[in-house]
Structures are given as structure tokens and as C-alpha cells.
Amino acid sequence: MDNSIAEYWNAFAAQELIRPFIMLAGHIKISVDGNQWCVLYGENLQDGVAGFGDSPEHASRDFDVSWHAKLPATPIRPVKPTFSVQRCAACDGTGRAYYDDSTPRGGNYSSERSCNICGGHGTTDVQP
């Protein structure tokens, strides 16, 4: 036998022996799921690793791909706020202190002083 052919088959056999499907063979379940073969490592599809195919060979190759695949990125769920924001009633959202100056035009908002309720932000936090 040609030396290069022997080296090829030795390399092929070595690659086959390190496949996840071969290495985990004693712990894998092979079954039919619907119209396809299923190779499953683990208790169920949700918690385990699985491969599917039209033949056990195709399912085992799909299993190997699944074994090396990264988990999909989980979608970021919006965090429910622990408070909501509303316009400050004391300064009517201006952030400036309100004062009544007894002039004919009525009260004004100070341009120098911040509202003591909202601290000059114009909003206040409200517990939901």
C-alpha cells in the first residue's frame, strides 16, 4: 500500500475518533423524531445537545456541529423600572423655585433659585 494512502486513512481515522458523537457514544440516545433521526445528549432537547437528519449518519454530523456551536445571544429583556418620573408639581417642570411677589402679574419662577422639591431637575420620582 502506498505510504500516502496509509497516512490519509490514519489521519481520517484519528479525526473520526475525536468527533463528539464518537467520544460520547455511550451517553447518546438515537431515536426517530417525526420524520427525522434524532441524536440527543442529555435529558431533553431543552437542556441537552441534539442533532437531526434524514439518516443516523446525517443526525450524528449535525450533532457534532451543534456540540461545537455557541449558545445564541439571549435577548435583553427590559428591566421594569422601580419608579416612574413625572413633572414636578411645585415648579411645574421648570426646575426653578416659584414665588408669589404680590405684583399685579402674580407669581413668578426665580431665575436664581432651584426648586427645593425636585432639586432643579423639573421632575420627581413616583413609586409605581
C-alpha positions in Angstrom: 0.0 0.0 0.0 1.2 3.4 -0.9 2.5 5.3 2.1 0.5 8.5 1.4 -2.7 6.4 1.2 -2.0 4.8 4.6 -1.2 8.3 6.1 -4.5 9.6 4.7 -6.6 6.8 6.3 -4.7 7.1 9.6 -5.5 10.8 9.7 -9.1 10.1 8.7 -9.5 7.5 11.5 -7.9 9.9 14.0 -10.4 12.6 13.1 -13.3 10.3 13.4 -12.2 9.2 16.8 -12.3 12.7 18.2 -15.8 13.5 17.0 -18.1 14.4 19.9 -20.6 11.8 18.6 -18.0 9.0 18.8 -16.5 10.2 22.1 -19.9 10.4 23.8 -21.3 7.3 22.2 -22.2 5.6 25.4 -24.2 8.6 26.6 -26.1 9.4 23.4 -29.7 8.4 22.6 -30.6 7.8 18.9 -34.3 7.9 18.0 -36.8 8.9 15.4 -38.4 12.3 16.0 -41.2 12.9 13.5 -39.7 12.2 10.1 -36.1 12.6 11.1 -33.5 10.8 13.1 -32.5 12.5 16.4 -29.2 12.2 18.2 -29.6 13.5 21.8 -27.0 14.0 24.6 -28.9 15.0 27.8 -32.3 14.6 29.4 -34.3 16.5 26.8 -34.0 18.9 23.8 -34.2 22.0 26.0 -31.3 21.1 28.3 -29.2 18.8 26.0 -27.4 18.9 22.7 -29.2 17.4 19.7 -28.7 16.8 16.0 -31.2 15.9 13.4 -31.0 14.4 9.9 -32.6 12.1 7.3 -30.3 9.3 8.4 -28.5 8.4 11.6 -25.2 9.5 9.9 -26.6 12.9 9.0 -28.0 13.3 12.5 -24.6 12.4 14.0 -22.9 15.0 11.8 -25.5 17.6 12.8 -24.9 16.7 16.4 -21.2 17.3 16.0 -22.0 20.8 14.6 -24.4 21.5 17.5 -21.8 20.3 20.0 -19.3 23.0 18.9 -21.9 25.8 18.4 -22.1 28.7 20.8 -25.3 29.4 22.6 -27.4 32.1 20.9 -27.3 35.5 22.4 -30.2 35.9 24.8 -32.4 38.9 24.1 -32.1 41.7 26.6 -35.3 41.9 28.4 -36.3 45.4 29.5 -36.0 45.9 33.2 -39.2 47.1 34.8 -38.4 50.4 36.5 -38.9 50.6 40.2 -40.2 54.2 39.8 -41.6 56.4 37.2 -40.9 60.1 36.6 -43.4 62.9 36.5 -43.2 66.6 36.1 -42.6 68.4 39.4 -45.9 69.9 40.7 -44.1 72.6 42.8 -42.3 74.2 39.9 -44.4 73.0 37.0 -41.4 71.2 35.5 -39.3 74.4 35.2 -36.8 73.4 37.9 -37.0 76.9 39.3 -38.4 78.0 42.7 -41.8 79.6 42.5 -42.6 82.6 44.5 -45.5 85.0 44.8 -44.3 88.6 44.6 -47.7 90.3 45.2 -47.3 92.2 41.9 -50.3 92.6 39.5 -48.9 89.8 37.3 -48.9 87.2 40.1 -46.2 84.7 40.9 -43.0 84.1 39.0 -40.3 81.5 38.7 -37.0 82.6 40.2 -34.1 82.6 37.7 -31.6 82.2 40.6 -33.1 79.6 42.9 -33.7 75.9 42.1 -36.9 74.3 43.2 -36.5 72.7 46.6 -38.8 69.8 45.8 -37.2 68.5 42.6 -33.7 70.0 43.1 -33.9 71.9 39.8 -34.5 68.8 37.6 -38.1 69.6 37.0 -39.1 66.0 37.6 -39.9 63.9 40.6 -39.8 60.1 41.1 -43.1 58.3 41.9 -43.3 54.7 43.1 -45.5 52.6 40.8 
